[in-house]
Amino acid sequence: MWFLQVRGGAKYLNQGKQVEVPYEKMFDSNKRIKVDGIGSFAYYPNRDSLNYLQQYDVPEIKTFLRATLRHPAFCKGWNALVALGLTSDDDEFEGTPNTYASWFKKKIGYNNGLSLKEYVAQKLKVLPDDRVLPMIEWLGILDENPLPDGKKALHCTC
């Protein structure tokens, strides 16, 4: 189990005005760009673009944005992880909970009679057949597989 560590927001210049996007909003509604011969990608601002204005020696530029290109479904999936509170880089478990599903239930405040998948759909305000749910299932966090023993962090250092 792993989660990327990408907790910073972003800053960039748009038509002469500085724009700041908090981390929690970076994946809300990504714009798309078509790359000839490859296809359509979603993009989102990549951390602090303003630091590069001087380095690239473009002080007169009015719009400057460093961006990350991703498959459009990536942004939808990552936005769901952000909304569920699963991108913290200091999330640890010790002892109980003892399965991924029990950790996940505790993490998202699951406390009702719905199935875990239905609860996640409700929490994300999506339909039960939304394509983001299989993405979450693929991670294995709805499964009753045991967590590793000892104190572990649920993130990667990649």
Secondary structure by P-SEA (a helix, b strand, c coil): cccccccccbbbbcccbbbbbcccccccbbbbbbcccccbbbbccccccccccccccccccccccccccccaaaaaaaaaaaaacccccccccccccccaaaaaaaaacccccccaaaaaaaaaccccccaaaaaaaaaccccccccccccccccccc
